[in-house]
Amino acid sequence: MASYLFYIGGRFGSWTQPISEQRTIRKGFQDPLTRLWDAIHDTLTTSQLNAPSLAFAVGFLMLAVIAFRRQPLSWSTYALATVLLALSAPVIDSLGRYGLVAFPLVVALAQLVRTERAVWVTAAVSSCALCALTVMTLMGGYIP
């Protein structure tokens, strides 16, 4: 990381350039609980475009609880920090990508799915969700 930031400093004049770019993209900071409430409120009242991100948020928070119960503290802390940081942006469209980067969440899902029936149900739900997100993306209603 230090060598990368050193390269960025030489190339762009400041080693904090990646942080500055993230501030521009994320458009500030919002309390994660307030942001989650806003997503619920928007989904139920005005627009369902936040529904996939809301589903990711709820799913990732549930997986974080499972991670805290079954995984090392360092792993589960990393997962929770990733989810809370992703939820702290006013725009939570990228929540699905951030959650998949937090490997303890994926491990928690694998720990949750223990029987063959659960594997098939998980595969079916995941496939349906992938198809729905693909259709929403192609129609311009969702930005993955």
N, C-alpha and C positions, 0 to 999 in steps of 0.2 A: 504494500500500500504506500509506503514511504517513497519507493522509487517511482510509482505512478504519480504521486502528488508532486514529486520533484520534476518529473517530465512535464506535467501540466503547468507548473510554475514557470518553467523555461519556455514553453510553447505559447502560453496565453498571458504571462505576466503576473499571475497570482495563483498560488497553490490552492486557494479557496474557490476557484472557478466552478468546480462541480457542485459545491454547496450553493453558490449563487444561482446556478442554473436550476437546481432543484427548487429553490425559493420561487423562481419565476414560474416553473411548471406547476408546483403545488398550490400556488396562489395564497400563501399564508398558512396559518395554523388555526385549527378549531378544536375545541375540546372533543375527544372521541365519543363521549356519551351524548353530547349535544348533536354531534354529526350523525350518530346512529339514530337518534330520535328524529332528526330532520329527514333522514332517508325513509324511516317508517311513515312519518307524516306525509311526505311527498308521494310515496307509493300508494297510500290509502286515499289521498284526497285529489291531487292534481295530475300527477304523471307517474306512470309505471316504469319509466326508463331507469329508475334507481333500483328496481326489483332484483335484477341479477346481482348487483353489488351488495344489496341488503342480504340476499341469500348467502353470498360468500361470507359476509361479515358474521352472520349468525352461525354458519357452519364452522368457520375458523375459530370463533370464540368457544364453541362447544368442543372442538378438537384441542384447543389450548387447555381446557379443563381436563380432558383425558390425558394430555401430555403431562400435566402437573401430577396426575395420579400414578402414571406408569413409567415415566422417563426421568433421567437425571435432571436435577434442578437447573443446571446450565442450559440444557436443551429447551426445557419448557419456558424458561425465562426469555431465551432468544425468540421463541415462537410468539410469546405474548407481546414482547416489545415490538416485533415486526408487525403484528396485527394492530396494535394500538397506534404505532407510528403511521401506518397506512390509513387508519381511521381518523387521524388527526388532520387530514387535508380536507379543505372544503370540496374538493373534487375526488370522489372515491371510485372512479371508473377503473382504475388499475388494481383494485383490491385483489382480484383473482390471481393476477401475476405475482403480487407481493406474497400472498399466502402460499403459493406453490414454491416460492424460493425458501420459505421457512420449512426446511426439511422435517423438523419434529412434528409438524402438522400432518404431513404425508405418512410419517411413521405411526402417528397416533391413529390415523384412519386404518392403516394396516393392522394395528393392534386391536382395533375395534371389530374388524371383520375377521371372525375366527372360524365360522362354519362355512361349508360349501354353499348353503342357501344364502347366507349373508354376502358372500362373494358375488353370486349371481344377481342379487338385488342391487348391490352397489354398482356392478357393471351396467345393469339396465338403467338405473337412475342417472348414472354418469353419462351414458350414451344419449339418453333423452335430453339431458341438460346441454350436452355438446351440440346436438342438433338444433335445439331452441336458440342457443346463443349464436350459432352460425346463421340461422335464418334472420335473427334480429340484427346481426352485423351486416348481412347482405342487404337488408332493407334500410340500413342507416340509423337504426334505433339504438344501437349499442356499439360502443367503441372498446374493443378488447385491449 
